[in-house]
Amino acid sequence: MESKKGVLNEQEAEKLERIAFILKTVAHPLRLGIIHLLEQHPKLSVSEICEMLGSEQSLTSHHLQNMRLKGILSVKRDGRSMMYSLKERDVSLIIECLENCQCNM
């Protein structure tokens, strides 16, 4: 039997790892909601996000911090508020694509 070892080169394998990392990072309803809001509003504070999503501040802050640390969001201080924005707007294209997918529906 011939081995299929090496079908993916190192560069392709790294690209797939990065894609999986991004998908794992956003794979939560609250995180998807945050990304959806930040598509429509370039900068939002934690309290604005909580108000719009009807979520608790501690839980929302946890998810925002996680996505910031993983490179999905950026944050800048504006007076006393921390303003969050999408670091890469293309992340929202992933969600749009999945919204149109009819898999297991």
C-alpha positions as CSV (number, residue, x, y, z in Angstrom):
1,M,0.0,0.0,0.0
2,E,1.3,3.4,-0.9
3,S,1.5,5.9,1.9
4,K,-0.4,9.3,1.6
5,K,2.2,10.9,3.9
6,G,3.0,14.4,2.9
7,V,-0.2,15.2,1.0
8,L,-0.4,18.6,2.7
9,N,2.8,20.6,2.7
10,E,3.8,22.4,5.8
11,Q,2.4,25.8,4.6
12,E,-1.0,24.3,3.8
13,A,-1.1,22.5,7.2
14,E,-0.3,25.7,9.0
15,K,-3.0,27.5,7.1
16,L,-5.5,24.9,8.2
17,E,-4.4,25.1,11.8
18,R,-4.9,28.9,11.7
19,I,-8.4,28.5,10.2
20,A,-9.3,25.9,12.9
21,F,-8.0,28.3,15.6
22,I,-10.2,31.1,14.3
23,L,-13.3,28.9,14.1
24,K,-12.7,27.5,17.6
25,T,-12.3,31.1,18.9
26,V,-15.6,32.4,17.5
27,A,-17.6,29.1,18.1
28,H,-19.9,30.4,20.8
29,P,-23.3,32.1,20.4
30,L,-22.3,35.2,22.5
31,R,-19.0,35.6,20.6
32,L,-20.9,35.4,17.3
33,G,-23.3,38.0,18.6
34,I,-20.4,40.3,19.5
35,I,-18.9,39.9,16.1
36,H,-22.2,40.6,14.4
37,L,-22.7,43.8,16.5
38,L,-19.1,44.9,15.7
39,E,-19.9,44.5,12.0
40,Q,-22.6,47.1,12.3
41,H,-20.9,49.4,14.8
42,P,-17.2,49.9,14.3
43,K,-16.5,50.5,18.1
44,L,-18.5,49.5,21.1
45,S,-18.0,49.5,24.8
46,V,-18.6,46.4,27.1
47,S,-21.8,48.1,28.5
48,E,-23.1,48.9,25.0
49,I,-22.5,45.3,23.9
50,C,-24.2,44.0,27.0
51,E,-27.2,46.2,26.5
52,M,-27.6,45.2,22.8
53,L,-27.2,41.5,23.5
54,G,-29.0,41.4,26.9
55,S,-26.0,39.7,28.4
56,E,-24.2,39.9,31.8
57,Q,-21.2,42.2,31.9
58,S,-18.8,39.7,33.6
59,L,-19.6,37.0,31.0
60,T,-19.4,39.4,28.1
61,S,-16.1,40.8,29.4
62,H,-14.7,37.3,29.6
63,H,-15.6,36.6,25.9
64,L,-14.3,40.0,24.8
65,Q,-11.0,39.4,26.6
66,N,-10.7,35.9,25.1
67,M,-11.2,37.1,21.5
68,R,-8.8,40.1,22.1
69,L,-6.1,37.8,23.3
70,K,-6.6,35.5,20.3
71,G,-6.3,38.3,17.8
72,I,-10.0,38.6,16.7
73,L,-10.7,42.0,18.4
74,S,-8.7,45.1,19.2
75,V,-9.4,47.4,22.1
76,K,-8.6,51.1,22.8
77,R,-9.3,53.2,25.8
78,D,-11.7,56.1,25.3
79,G,-11.8,58.0,28.5
80,R,-13.1,55.6,31.1
81,S,-14.4,53.1,28.6
82,M,-12.6,50.3,26.7
83,M,-13.8,50.4,23.0
84,Y,-13.8,47.1,21.2
85,S,-13.6,46.7,17.4
86,L,-13.0,43.8,14.9
87,K,-9.3,43.5,14.2
88,E,-10.0,41.7,11.0
89,R,-13.3,42.5,9.4
90,D,-13.0,39.4,7.2
91,V,-13.9,37.3,10.2
92,S,-17.5,38.4,9.7
93,L,-17.4,36.9,6.2
94,I,-17.0,33.5,7.8
95,I,-20.1,34.0,9.8
96,E,-22.0,35.3,6.8
97,C,-21.0,32.2,4.8
98,L,-22.1,29.9,7.6
99,E,-25.4,31.7,7.9
100,N,-26.1,30.8,4.3
101,C,-25.0,27.2,4.7
102,Q,-27.9,24.7,4.8
103,C,-25.9,22.0,6.5
104,N,-28.0,19.8,8.8
105,M,-30.9,22.2,8.6
